[in-house]
Amino acid sequence: MSDETLITSATNTLELEAAGITQLAKALNDDLGPEFIKAVETISNAQQNNGRVIISGMGKSGHIGQKSLQPSPPPGRPPFLSIHQRLDMATLA
């Protein structure tokens, strides 16, 4: 690939990601806000009460869920267990 092609590709990717972040920020200020607050409060309450939170997903959402469990828990709290399984889908002929 030429230098120009690489720069163009990187610029396009960054512009696409920026548009996605802008849409997410708008959604948080609109209809997504209450659900976001509910999720944050649920996780916070579980942490404060030594509770458990299950985060599931496939693909990118599964990867994000797994990453959100990476930090070590505070002293006195049980560690989180993250199990990530790959699911495949087959098309039957």
CORNORPE-V849894 format. One record per backbone hydrogen bond with DSSP energy under -1.0 kcal/mol. CO is the residue of the C=O (numbers start at 0). NH is the residue of the N-H. Records with the same first field share a line. If there is no record, write none. Layout:
# CORNORPE-V849894
CO: NH + NH
This chain:
# CORNORPE-V849894
1: 5
2: 6
3: 7
4: 8
5: 9
6: 10
7: 11
8: 12
9: 13
10: 14
11: 15
12: 16
13: 17
14: 18
15: 19
16: 20
17: 21
18: 22
19: 23
20: 24
21: 25
22: 26
23: 27
24: 28
26: 31
31: 35
32: 36
33: 37
34: 38
35: 39
36: 40
37: 41
38: 42
39: 43
40: 44
41: 45
42: 46
43: 47
44: 48
45: 50
46: 49
57: 60
58: 62
59: 63
60: 64
61: 65
62: 66
63: 67
65: 68
66: 69
73: 76
